[in-house]
Amino acid sequence: MLRLLKAGLIAAGLQVGAVAVATIIATHLAGSFELMSVESTSSTAENASQIPFLAWVYLLTAFGVALTSASFVDINANRIRHASFLIDKDSPLNATRGLLAQLGVTVVLLLIEALNSPPSFLVDAGQSLGNVGAARLIWTGIMSVGIASFGATARATWKAV
């Protein structure tokens, strides 16, 4: 089963790296160009939460990672094609199309959740740590990892069709 999720797992790892790099770069650039008020005692997470476009950067990089053509996507497409044949030898495309529909719906729902407010436990954690704005970025970052993961698996499934 894990073999069928390889493209999604690799994409999730790439997205985690992209989120980390984007946060570091945006925080550094915002401090350099004085896009926000940076106090000497403020943390990186607090600085990043003051950058409104960073959540959109997370989502755009998630779609970029999901739509990347790489060998791991092709390998995963072959594995999905083979698994679909094992499920239904008469019409293997039915299983593949069903998987594609489920993955597509999941990506759309994750995108909707990423654009919604973060859950109350993240907001409460942000309040207790003194930075409510970071909850929004953390939530969008988590959802962007899911978008990249399920999106890459959906792309592999699309190639399997």
Secondary structure, DSSP 8 states (H G I E B T S, - for coil): -GGGGHHHHHHHHHHHHHHHHHHHHHHHHHHHTTSS---TT--HHHHHHT-TTHHHHHHHHHHHHHT---HHHHHHHHHHHHHHHHH-SS-HHHHHHHHHHHHHHHHHHHHHHHHS---HHHHHHHHHHT-THHHHHHHHHHHHHHHHHHHHHHHHHHHH-
